[in-house]
Amino acid sequence: MTLTVSDDEASKIERLARDAGALALSHFRTLATVSVESKGHLDLVTAADQEVEAFITKRLIRDFPDDGVFGEEGAAHQGTSGRTWVIDPIDGTFNFVRGGDQWAISIGLYQGGRPSFGVIHAPVRDQTLVGGDGVPATLNGVPMAARAGLDENRAACGVGFHPVIPVAQRLHTLQFVLEDARMSFRCCGSATMSLIEVALGQVDGYLGTGESTWDLMAALPILEQIGIVSTVDWSAIELNAKIRFACGTPEFLEAVAPIVPFGATL
């Protein structure tokens, strides 16, 4: 793999994610005073999302002035290097405003038309994942084990749906998982946290429908380092696109291919 970030750059992004997590935690501990707006049914944005994204964007522009920035809450900085940092300031905002621990800061690097490096920090759980091209995957600094296989007797997957996805389509997906693939499923309300579960071997894979690029930009390059693959065809994806994809061990992707083949779209 081609090295896309130096050790110093990787350390800067990890520190940034942790600092952003501390800022998010300061809001999380005072949830009663956090302003919450709705982007749609069950699709929320808080003052914390906006402040964390502004914080990350400012640091990225300072530390990587030639790179672009693209964020969920509207951050946009045109770069000249061919690299773009893609931010999800708080993935799992619904969990955040309900006082749950399943939310995380996600900072991914988009380069050469694909995700190439990422850092995820889940503050409440104190989990930090780092990895990408030329950067081995680590969890809190400890190398992560490779993942492979699919034990049909205890197969499980995460599932996630954007709130705009029709109920009939959601039910069709769940019916396939339960009846055809014969798997258990989990739905935690955060693509990033679900992909951490894949990384840790707590589930075999993840099925996402209506996800955004910022939901998986950091996670996928980390997961690639431990043998996890996805169906996303990045050559056909714009940064503002909604995505339908599967991610997991090769055996998991084979099992779910009838419903989510490579390059599947909404």
Solvent accessible surface area in square Angstrom, and as a share of the most:
residue,aa,sasa,rsa
1,M,164,0.73
2,T,107,0.62
3,L,107,0.53
4,T,21,0.12
5,V,3,0.02
6,S,47,0.30
7,D,121,0.63
8,D,83,0.43
9,E,39,0.17
10,A,12,0.09
11,S,48,0.31
12,K,61,0.26
13,I,0,0.00
14,E,50,0.23
15,R,126,0.46
16,L,3,0.01
17,A,0,0.00
18,R,87,0.32
19,D,59,0.31
20,A,0,0.00
21,G,0,0.00
22,A,62,0.48
23,L,40,0.20
24,A,0,0.00
25,L,29,0.14
26,S,58,0.38
27,H,34,0.15
28,F,33,0.14
29,R,178,0.65
30,T,71,0.41
31,L,51,0.25
32,A,109,0.84
33,T,112,0.65
34,V,18,0.11
35,S,65,0.42
36,V,69,0.40
37,E,98,0.44
38,S,77,0.50
39,K,98,0.42
40,G,33,0.32
41,H,144,0.64
42,L,96,0.48
43,D,34,0.18
44,L,38,0.19
45,V,8,0.04
46,T,2,0.01
47,A,36,0.28
48,A,0,0.00
49,D,1,0.01
50,Q,83,0.37
51,E,80,0.36
52,V,0,0.00
53,E,5,0.02
54,A,62,0.48
55,F,65,0.27
56,I,0,0.00
57,T,20,0.12
58,K,157,0.67
59,R,43,0.16
60,L,1,0.00
61,I,62,0.32
62,R,162,0.59
63,D,38,0.20
64,F,15,0.06
65,P,85,0.53
66,D,86,0.44
67,D,6,0.03
68,G,4,0.04
69,V,5,0.03
70,F,49,0.20
71,G,4,0.04
72,E,45,0.20
73,E,47,0.21
74,G,60,0.58
75,A,17,0.13
76,A,87,0.68
77,H,57,0.25
78,Q,166,0.74
79,G,19,0.18
80,T,122,0.71
81,S,55,0.35
82,G,61,0.58
83,R,29,0.10
84,T,30,0.17
85,W,0,0.00
86,V,1,0.01
87,I,0,0.00
88,D,1,0.01
89,P,0,0.00
90,I,2,0.01
91,D,11,0.06
92,G,8,0.08
93,T,16,0.10
94,F,77,0.32
95,N,22,0.11
96,F,0,0.00
97,V,34,0.19
98,R,183,0.67
99,G,39,0.38
100,G,28,0.27
101,D,53,0.27
102,Q,44,0.20
103,W,0,0.00
104,A,0,0.00
105,I,0,0.00
106,S,2,0.01
107,I,0,0.00
108,G,0,0.00
109,L,0,0.00
110,Y,40,0.15
111,Q,55,0.24
112,G,74,0.71
113,G,35,0.34
114,R,73,0.27
115,P,5,0.03
116,S,1,0.01
117,F,0,0.00
118,G,0,0.00
119,V,0,0.00
120,I,3,0.01
121,H,11,0.05
122,A,0,0.00
123,P,11,0.07
124,V,62,0.36
125,R,86,0.31
126,D,84,0.44
127,Q,32,0.14
128,T,1,0.01
129,L,3,0.01
130,V,12,0.07
131,G,0,0.00
132,G,0,0.00
133,D,5,0.03
134,G,42,0.40
135,V,20,0.12
136,P,97,0.61
137,A,5,0.04
138,T,29,0.17
139,L,40,0.20
140,N,72,0.37
141,G,60,0.57
142,V,98,0.56
143,P,105,0.66
144,M,27,0.12
145,A,61,0.47
146,A,84,0.65
147,R,71,0.26
148,A,87,0.67
149,G,27,0.26
150,L,41,0.20
151,D,66,0.34
152,E,146,0.66
153,N,148,0.76
154,R,195,0.71
155,A,8,0.06
156,A,14,0.11
157,C,0,0.00
158,G,1,0.01
159,V,2,0.01
160,G,10,0.09
161,F,40,0.17
162,H,36,0.16
163,P,38,0.24
164,V,112,0.64
165,I,12,0.06
166,P,80,0.50
167,V,98,0.56
168,A,78,0.61
169,Q,57,0.25
170,R,66,0.24
171,L,106,0.53
172,H,113,0.50
173,T,11,0.06
174,L,35,0.17
175,Q,96,0.43
176,F,22,0.09
177,V,0,0.00
178,L,92,0.46
179,E,112,0.50
180,D,96,0.50
181,A,22,0.17
182,R,191,0.70
183,M,8,0.03
184,S,64,0.41
185,F,74,0.31
186,R,109,0.40
187,C,81,0.48
188,C,18,0.11
189,G,50,0.48
190,S,6,0.04
191,A,6,0.05
192,T,1,0.00
193,M,2,0.01
194,S,2,0.01
195,L,1,0.01
196,I,3,0.02
197,E,16,0.07
198,V,2,0.01
199,A,0,0.00
200,L,40,0.20
201,G,41,0.40
202,Q,88,0.39
203,V,6,0.03
204,D,30,0.16
205,G,0,0.00
206,Y,2,0.01
207,L,4,0.02
208,G,2,0.01
209,T,7,0.04
210,G,1,0.01
211,E,16,0.07
212,S,5,0.03
213,T,0,0.00
214,W,40,0.14
215,D,15,0.08
216,L,0,0.00
217,M,0,0.00
218,A,0,0.00
219,A,3,0.03
220,L,7,0.03
221,P,0,0.00
222,I,1,0.01
223,L,4,0.02
224,E,71,0.32
225,Q,59,0.26
226,I,5,0.03
227,G,36,0.35
228,I,3,0.01
229,V,62,0.35
230,S,28,0.18
231,T,8,0.04
232,V,13,0.07
233,D,42,0.22
234,W,33,0.12
235,S,108,0.70
236,A,76,0.59
237,I,30,0.15
238,E,124,0.56
239,L,36,0.18
240,N,117,0.60
241,A,26,0.20
242,K,90,0.38
243,I,4,0.02
244,R,49,0.18
245,F,0,0.00
246,A,0,0.00
247,C,1,0.00
248,G,0,0.00
249,T,6,0.04
250,P,69,0.43
251,E,71,0.32
252,F,0,0.00
253,L,27,0.14
254,E,134,0.60
255,A,34,0.26
256,V,0,0.00
257,A,42,0.33
258,P,106,0.67
259,I,13,0.07
260,V,6,0.03
261,P,67,0.42
262,F,138,0.58
263,G,29,0.28
264,A,17,0.13
265,T,95,0.55
266,L,106,0.53
